[in-house]
Amino acid sequence: MNVYVDNAATTAVSQTALDAMLPCFREIYGNPSSLHTPGQRAAEKLAEAREVFARNLNAEPREIVFTSGGSEADNQALRSAAVIGARKGKKHIVSTAFEHHAILHALQALQKEGFEVTLLDIPENGVVTAQQVKEAIREDTCLVSVMFANNEIGTVMPIAEIGEVCREAGVLFHTDAVQAAGHLPIDVKAMHIDMLSLSAHKFHGPKGVGVLYVRKNIPLTNIIFGGAQERGKRAGTENLPGICGAAAAFDEACANMEANAAKLIPLRDKLIRGLTQIPHSILNGDAVNRLPGNVNLCFEGVEGESLLLLLDAKGISASSGSACTSGSLDPSHVLLALGRPHEVAHGSLRLSLSEYNTPEEIDYILDTVPGIIEYLRNMSPVWDELETGKRPHLI
Ligand SMILES: *Cc1c(COP(=O)(O)O)cnc(C)c1O
């Protein structure tokens, strides 16, 4: 059986999204900036796609900027807020220790340019609070950037409360909503969000398409210079097939959001119940306040990489940490921020479900994982030391 449970890394393009994309390759192929009829047909398609994102986020079409993905949207949001802040002499930014690297590495670049960054600690349940944000805001804070939902452990932040704190303090609020968009309700007005990033390939849209929502009257700074596309804020001929696919996927995901969650939550919870019965295992992140499709655990005495390879051999595609950190030997910065000791963080497993997964697949995972863990532990000298009492169990 082949089971794909790495949907936090990327998803399959839905049939609806594919159907929306195909005409844009050979029929509606004009350049939206061209004045002729084919160009104007493309421009109409682009406007429709913008409208879809605006409607589902409770934004206005002119507040939607298409980018090449979540990473670019994150970079442009941070850079723009930094430029606005610097003009006012405000060079302090508040974010969290478990953001995606698109945020953390962009912040590091800003630090080299003289910005000061406060990264909030991650509480034990993996949910950053509005109170933490409030206490970190200073006179010279120009931006708060807190992710909507974490990509590794799936925990969901109180975004509306954080937005309120920021609005009251007069500080710009950006949220990396790449994991939340299409999976959780988002209302940029009610949640007091000034800037928001999302990425189509995390909700069954194509790769290489992102959106930066930016509240009107907040000036964006260009990262890509060139033509006047996206109101002059993001140059380059629009990726029309990708954008149309992204819009179709987003519309579909938002329309089916409740039904998808109702399907996923029982599957998620069955996995959590089953896998936490394995001795010396622990769930990472709050059991309830998490994305409908996210399961993330640590197993003591197991190497995450070996676990993944053996799962792959059984047809199960999962992840340990995020796709970006796999391939490196460092344990996940998210699990370390959560307070897991290095040796425990190394034994992590993330299963991220989508509505395409079936109950049979969940049963297959539950039948397969415990045997692999036992096999790996039996071969492990570390496990031997834990079992003979030479080392204390940490979980
Ligand atoms: C995937 C992801 C990104 C990056 O989006 P891309 O479109 O792949 O550039 C950023 N933030 C989070 C939380 C993500 O999960």
The ligand as an SDF file (V2000), in Angstrom:
LIG
                    3D

 15 15  0  0  0  0  0  0  0  0999 V2000
    5.8380   25.5820    3.0810 C   0  0  0  0  0  0  0  0  0  0  0  0
    5.9430   26.7390    3.9920 C   0  0  0  0  0  0  0  0  0  0  0  0
    6.5450   27.9380    3.5840 C   0  0  0  0  0  0  0  0  0  0  0  0
    7.2160   28.0830    2.2500 C   0  0  0  0  0  0  0  0  0  0  0  0
    6.3000   28.1510    1.1740 O   0  0  0  0  0  0  0  0  0  0  0  0
    6.8550   27.8800   -0.3010 P   0  0  0  0  0  0  0  0  0  0  0  0
    5.6630   28.1600   -1.1820 O   0  0  0  0  0  0  0  0  0  0  0  0
    7.2760   26.4650   -0.3460 O   0  0  0  0  0  0  0  0  0  0  0  0
    7.9530   28.8460   -0.5450 O   0  0  0  0  0  0  0  0  0  0  0  0
    6.5720   28.9930    4.4730 C   0  0  0  0  0  0  0  0  0  0  0  0
    6.0220   28.8950    5.6940 N   0  0  0  0  0  0  0  0  0  0  0  0
    5.4310   27.7650    6.1220 C   0  0  0  0  0  0  0  0  0  0  0  0
    4.8240   27.7230    7.4820 C   0  0  0  0  0  0  0  0  0  0  0  0
    5.3740   26.6530    5.2980 C   0  0  0  0  0  0  0  0  0  0  0  0
    4.8020   25.5370    5.7280 O   0  0  0  0  0  0  0  0  0  0  0  0
  1  2  1  0
  2  3  1  0
  2 14  2  0
  3  4  1  0
  3 10  2  0
  4  5  1  0
  5  6  1  0
  6  7  2  0
  6  8  1  0
  6  9  1  0
 10 11  1  0
 11 12  2  0
 12 13  1  0
 12 14  1  0
 14 15  1  0
M  END
$$$$
